[in-house]
């Protein structure tokens, strides 16, 4: 037999959930503020390599509009990485390609252009 919560228990639970929502909203605002004001380019992709979002610094650094950037995949053939010696790095050597081919997760990759 299922015991139904009391009115007071439901009220308490509602207050707890409202506090969680407030906390998540506050954290989302902090994240968005940091993400959009960070001076380095940031691109976020899902595990399949689809670009989910990018910040303004990435748009300026890459010379690609935010909308065009987010239509691409992180391992898209349109991207080019140039090594310090000015030779082009093959896509197979990109850190992201290695991880995507193994369905592996990596938290941070730093690329310098």
N, C-alpha and C positions, 0 to 999 in steps of 0.2 A: 504494500500500500504506500502511495506517495504522500509525504507530508507537505502540505502547502505552507509557504512562508507566511509569516504574519505581516500585517500592514506595516508595522514598525521595521521589520526586517527588509521589506521591499523599499521603504523610504530610505533606509540606510544604504542599501545597494544602489539606488538611484543617485544618491549624493556621491558615493564612491565613483560611479561611472562618469558623472559630470566632472568630477575632479580629474579623472584620467583624460577625458576629452580636452579639458583646459590645458593639461600638461602636454598632450600631443600637439595641440594647436600652437602652443608656445614653442615647442621644439621645432615644429615645421617652419615657423617664422624665423627662428635662429638659423636653421639650415639654409633656407632660401636667401637670407641676408648674407650669410657667409659665402654661399655658392655664387651669388650674383656679384658680390663685391671683391671676391678673391682676385688678386692681380695676375694669376697664371691661368692658362686655359685648362678647363676641366670638361671632359666628355664622359658621360655615364652611359653604359650599354647594359643590355640584359645578357644572360648567359648564351644567347644565340648570336650575339654580336650586333643586334639592332640598337642603334643609337636612340636613347630615350630622351636625353637632354644635354645641353651644353651651355656654358656661360658666355657672357659677352666677350671676355678676354680670349676665349677659344675662337670666337667669330673674328675678332680683330687679328689674332695671331695667324690663323689659317687662311684668312681672306675669303671665307665661305660664309654666306649668310646663315643665321641660326636655322631657318627653315630648310635650306638646302643641306646643311650639315646633318640635321636630324632625319633626313630622308635616306641617308646612306647607312651602310653597315660599318662597323669599326674596322673590318678587314676588306673594305671595298677596294677594288682595283684602281679607283680614281685617286686614292691617297698615294703619296710618294714620301718616303723617308730618305733623306740624304745623309750619308755618313759624313763625319768630320773631314775625310779626305775627298769629299764631293762626289763619291760614287753612290749610286742608288742602291738601297738595301732591298733585296728580293722579298716579296711578301711572305715567303715561307720562313724567313728569319725574324719577322716581327714577333715580339713577345705575345701580342694578342693572337696571332695566327696559331702559334704553338699551343696556347691554352685552349683556344676554341676547338682545335682539331682533337684535343684530348678530352673535351667537355670538362675542363678544369676551371677552377675559379682562381682569380688573382685579384688582390685588393687594390694595388697601385702600380701603375706603369708610368715612368717618367720618360717623355720624349722631348728632345730639344731640337729645335729647327734651326 
